[in-house]
């Protein structure tokens, strides 16, 4: 076998996300003077790359063709990767005329690699070390694997690829559950989102994509390459299993059988990860967050899916129509919510296209930035890790004054009026106090240096944009009013302070609903 110049680039379907494998192969072949090679890579059982490199033979002068027997052999070799231990060490096989083959399996990443070479380097130990390190390093550098499978020509997915849209748990589907499918070879190149008619019927097919559960067409919420969101038809209720089929551009996937469960409750989260801050609204109509916690005793709205059968039963290919309460569907199974382990009063539950649960935050729920939330439908419960932010039902006032006597007097007046009070000696102390406490109003002494006071207010308002501010001054002149204006104060109190004036001013500023941050 004569050595020839290696051709740059590769034959086969271009996969930009995996170009690092092309770079690895070109570098390997140049270093070891290999005339031709073929590479196959699979990820989680799907063939994502099949490329040929260089020349099939010097005399023939033919490039290694991705459509030829080389690539077919690579694909076949990958099917033998199941027999490897998954450590990433190569399994080497020698062929006739100096050819060789290597198979790798990295169980930790789900990556299998098959490599065919039409030349065998003399220093096999060093070469194998190069190949092993290169395959591992390249596989570990891939941030996002493409949703394709070259083993098959049409759409395909596995049971593990059907998960709850809120928390990504799989294993079964419930009637009415919003699910996401992660298929290969399917989904619109550009995201296609559903549109509903006046009767709540979803357009179908969406982006040439349809999903069927037991031959019942499901409403498709959106479709994009490698990801399809659909609503499980209610008609599968009372069945033990259902066959799921995905159709893309008229071609259907092999059916996947999934168990049917009574409910699979899950809560949507703010970052769509299934963990952390819940996607929910406070009583004020704004999102719950660390910057905008819900006071104990107020009503909040949670959003989820997977509640199971409803009354009336949902119809296939339709969802409830917003603004038409008579069309809302009510879960048949009892729905419960716990907040920080404390049972919450459930005020209303309804399906508005997704599950909406209105609950009252328990008066004895723990306060904090990440209080656990659990949704139960029947005997099934949502996954751990979803949280909400809760504060005391009482408003909190921060008093800033360098004189202990004034701090103590204001603290006594305000606590007697039912407010929570934190006190600080100056701007730096106030910033530290505010980090650990949600503050609704600040009472600050104008005697502190102007720049120091401005920096304090900027710091506080970066976390609480609609923070209320009252300033105190021993002199009620133009200078005091100017300083109050610079600080953005809503009121000015003149020393010496009287309890009645303090209570009235604070009450007037805080009688509105909590600020919407």
C-alpha positions, 0 to 999 in steps of 0.5 A: 500500500503506497502512502499518498497525500491525505485529502482535507475535509470529509465525504458524507453528510456535513454535521457542523456540531461534530466538525471537531471529529473531522479536525481530529481525523485530518490531524491523525492521518497527517501525523501517521501518514494514513492514506484513507480512513472512515469514522463512525460515531454514535451517541446514545445508540444513534449514528450521528456521524459517518464520514470518509477521509482521504483515498481508498487506495493510491492506485485507484485514486478514489476518495473514501466515499461516505456512501460506499462500503467503508461507511457501511462497515463502520456502521456495522462495527458500531453495533458491536460496541455493546460488547465493550466494557465502556472504559474508553479503551480501544478494541483493535482488530486487524484486517487483510493487507495492513488494514485495521479497525478500532472500536471505542465505547465511553459509557459515561458519555454514551459515545461509541466510535468505530474507526477503519484505516487502510494502513497500519502504523508500525508503532502500534502502541504509540498510535493506539495511544494517540487514537484513544486520547484523540477520541476521548478528547474530541467526544468530551469537547462536544457541547450539543449532539445533533438530533439525527440517526443515520442508522435509520432514514425516518423519524425515530425515538425511544421510550426514554425520549418521551418526558414530562414537559415540566420536569423531564421525568419519563417512564409513563404518560398520563391523560392530558399531560404535556410531554416533550419528545426528543426524536431523531430525524424529525421536527421543523428546521425553524420552530413552529408553534401551534395556533388554536381556532375559536373552539380550541382546536389545534392546527394539525399537522404542525410543521409537517409533524404529528404525534399519535397516542394509540392512533389518536392524534395529539395536539402539537404545541411546537415542533423544531428539529429534535424536539416536539411538544404535545399534549397526551390525549385524554382518550387513553385513560383507562388503558394500561399502555399506549403506542406512541408514533411520531410522523414527520413529512408523511413518514412515521416512526416505529411505535414506542409502547409506554405505560399509561398512569393515572397522573404524573404531576409536575410544576413548571419552573422559571428557567424551564429546567424542572428545578428551582424557582417555580413559574408562578404568580403572586397575588399582585399578578407579578412573578414570584422571585427572591426579589418579590416573595409572596407574603404568608397568607396571600394567594399564589397561582402555580402552573403544572401538568400531569393531573390526569382525567378531567371533568368534562373529559378533554377532547382529542386535538383540543384544549380549553379556550382562555376566556371561556370558563365553561370550557375549563376542565376540572381534574377528577383526582384530588389535587393538593399542594404543600409549601415547605412541608405545610399543607396549603389551602387549595382555592381552585384547580382548573386546566386552562391548557395547562394546570393552574392551581390557586393556593393560599400560602400557609400562615405558618409556612417557612419564610425564605428564598427557596421554600420547597413546593410539592404538587400531588394529584391522586397518589402521585407527587411532583419531583423534589427541587421546585421552590418559591420565595416567601416572606412574613406577612408583616411589612419590614422597615429599615431604620438607619441612624447613627444615634442609638437613642433614635434607632431604639425609639423608632424601633419601639414605635414601629414594632408597636404598630405591627411592623418588623424592624431592622436597624443599622448604624450607617450606610454600610451596616444598612447594606449588610442588614438589607442582604438578609432581609426583604425591606419595604421602607427605609427611614434614614437620617440625612446627617450621613454624608450625601455620597454615602447615602446615595450609594446606600439607596442605589444598593437597596434599590438595585434589589428593590426598585420600588423601595419607599424612603423616608428621610429625617432631619433636624433642620427643615430647610432648602438643603434638607429638601434638596437632599431628600429629593436627591435620595428619592424620598417620598416623605421628610420627618423633622426631628424630634420625632413624634410617634403619631407622625411616624406611624401615619407616614409609614402607614400612608406609604405602605398601605398600597399592595406590596411593590411589584418588582 
